[in-house]
């Protein structure tokens, strides 16, 4: 999933900060619970769960990021 974000165009990457959490530690487990995710992989944008159980296409991910960063 992180690769999908890392492969985004530079203009999009410049607009975001992204983090990957591991479910092998407390911080990752807490983030998973806060996002109300039920399965992996999952992507939340500005705290809102947007993609769950799938890796979005670059176009879908770019559109979702633009929607949240242009609000």
C-alpha positions in Angstrom: 0.0 0.0 0.0 2.8 2.4 0.8 4.2 1.8 -2.7 0.9 3.1 -4.2 1.4 6.3 -2.3 5.2 6.5 -3.0 4.5 6.1 -6.8 2.2 9.2 -6.9 3.3 12.2 -9.0 5.6 14.7 -7.2 2.9 17.4 -7.3 0.6 15.2 -5.2 3.3 14.0 -2.9 4.2 17.6 -2.1 0.6 18.1 -0.8 0.6 15.2 1.6 2.4 13.6 4.6 2.0 9.9 4.7 2.7 7.3 7.4 2.6 3.5 7.6 1.7 1.9 10.8 2.5 -1.7 11.9 -0.1 -3.8 13.7 2.8 -5.3 15.6 3.0 -2.4 18.0 0.6 -0.4 20.1 0.7 2.8 18.0 -0.3 0.9 14.8 -3.1 -1.0 16.7 -4.4 2.3 18.1 -4.4 4.0 14.7 -6.2 1.0 13.1 -8.9 1.3 15.8 -9.2 5.1 15.5 -9.8 4.8 11.7 -12.5 2.2 12.2 -10.8 -0.1 9.8 -11.8 -3.7 9.8 -9.3 -5.1 7.4 -6.0 -4.5 5.7 -4.8 -2.8 3.6 -6.5 0.4 4.5 -5.9 4.1 3.6 -7.3 7.0 5.7 -7.1 10.6 4.4 -7.3 13.3 7.0 -8.5 10.7 9.5 -11.3 9.5 7.2 -11.2 5.9 6.0 -11.3 6.0 2.2 -10.0 2.6 1.0 -10.2 -0.7 2.8 -9.3 -4.2 1.6 -8.0 -2.9 -1.7 -5.2 -0.9 -3.2 -6.7 1.9 -5.2 -5.5 2.8 -8.7 -3.2 5.9 -8.9 -6.1 7.9 -10.4 -8.5 6.9 -7.6 -5.9 7.8 -4.9 -5.1 11.1 -6.6 -8.8 12.0 -6.8 -9.4 11.2 -3.1 -6.4 13.2 -2.1 -7.5 16.2 -4.2 -11.0 16.0 -2.7 -9.6 16.2 0.9 -6.9 18.7 0.3 -9.0 21.2 -1.7 -11.8 21.4 0.9 
